[in-house]
Amino acid sequence: VEEPKEDEPSFLAPARRTALHVLGTRVPAFKGIYFSFSLPERSAWQRFCETPAAEKECLPGRWEHLITNPVQRLCLLRAVRPDCLKRAVVAWVENELGHALDDLAPLCLASSLRGTSHVTPILFILSGECEPSGEIQSLAADLRVDATLEQISCGPGQEERAQRALH
């Protein structure tokens, strides 16, 4: 690992320094940010980078007023604090969409089958917290089609199995 030069932000890992440098040289809104990490605002940036929830903090110095676009702020977090990025994206989506999606009724699998037949493939795109396999198997048993039910995960290596199921 190459040691940082004296005027580089030594508190950042080499990959983070590289990401910050790329951001500062390729995105006009971030012109000069690498230098601000290095000398004039080094200690403020170091505190920002070491705080547990950097996504909630004000940016040091003039950068709080220069980086007002939420996507640019996400880019900065991606460069220097990727561990905070997921929380920042969730907060941004909640801010943009509000809590309108919180009030959606859960999917009723039985009603989602209306208008389909035994030869209609059905694709469910699920969030990470959703695991409907048991409910699907129970519904298939109620409809007496559990013997022909085939559930296929859309992971790597499943293409051939999915193709066979469709033909």
N, C-alpha and C positions, 0 to 999 in steps of 0.2 A: 504494500500500500504506500503510495506516494505521500509524503508529508506535505501539508498545505504551506504555501508561501506565506510570508509575514503579513501581506495585505489581503489574504483570503480568510473567509469565515471558518476558522479552524474548529468551531463547535459543530459544524455540519459534517456529516459523513461524506466521503468523496462522491458517491452517487448523487447525494442531495446537492452538493456544490455544482456538479455538472448540470443537473436539472435546472438549478437556479440560473446558471450562466446561459444555458440555452434559452430559457424564458426571457432573460434580459436582452439577449441579442436578436431574438426572432420575433418577439411581440412588442410592437412600439409602446404600448402602455407601460411596459416594464423596463423601458430604457433607463439604465442607471441603478437598477435595484441591486445588482451584484456588488457594486461599489458601496451602496449604503449598508449592505451586510458586512462589508469589510472594515470600514473605518468610522464614518461619522455616527452611525447608529448601531454599531456592533453590539453593545451591551443590551440595548432594547430588543434587537432581533434575537439575541441569545435567550433573553427571558421569554419572548414569544415562542421560540422553538422548544423551550423546555417546560412550558406550562402544560398541564395535563389536558386541557381542552382549548387548544389554540384556535379552533374554529369559532369560539365565542369571544375571542379577544379582539380589541382594536389593533390595527396594524401600526407599527411604530412610525413616528414622525409624520411626514407629509403623505406617506403611502396610504393612510386611512382615507385621505381625501382624493388621492389619485386613482385608487383601485376601488371604484364604486360599483362596477358591474359584478354581479354575483358569480358569473361564470369565470371571470378573471380571478376572482378571489379563490374559487375552487382550483383553478390552475396553479395559483401560488401555493395553496395547501398541498396539492399533488406533488409539487416540486420539493417543498421543504418539510412537510408534515403529512406524508401519505397515510399515517396511522389515524389521522383525524378526518380523512376524506369521506368515509362512509357516513359518519355523523353529520358532516357538513352538507352532504348531498341530501340526506333525509330531511334536514332542517330546511334546505332550499326548496325541496319539493313540497313540504308542508306549507311553507310560506307562499308558494306560487299557487297551489291547488287548494289550500285550506284543509279542512277536515271533511270535505264533501265525500271522500271515499270511505270514511269511517262508518257512515250510516248505510252503506250498501247491504242489502239483504244477502245472506249466504246463498250460494248456488244450490238450487234444488235439482239434483241429478235426474230425478224422474221426469220433471218438466223439460229438462234439456234434451230428452229423447223424443219429444213430440216432433213429428215430421220426419223421423228417420225410419230406416228399416234394418233388417238383419244384415244388409250388405253396405250400410253406410258407415264408413270409418269416422270415428269421432276423436278429435284431438283436443285435449285439455292442456292449456299452458298454465302452470301452477307457480305460485311463489314458493320460496324456500321453506316456509313454515307449514305448507299445505301437504297433507298426505291422505288422499281420498281412497286409497286402495281398498280398505275395509268396507267403506260405503259403496264403492262400485261393485265389489263382490257380493255384498248383501242385496243390492238392487238386482244384480244378475240372477241371484237365487230366487228372489221374489218373482221375477219375470220368467223363470225357468229357462234361462239361457246361459247359466253358469258353466255348462259343459263346453260351450263354444266360445266363451269369453277369453280373449287374449290381451293381456296388458303388456305393453312394451315401453320400456324407458327409452327416451330419445338420447341416450348417451353414445359415446364412441363404440363402434362395432355392432350397433343394432340395426344398421341400414338393411342388410340382407334379410334379417328376420322380419323387419317391417314390410319389406317388399313381398315376402312370401305370404304374410298375413293378408295383404291387400289383394292377392290374386287367387 
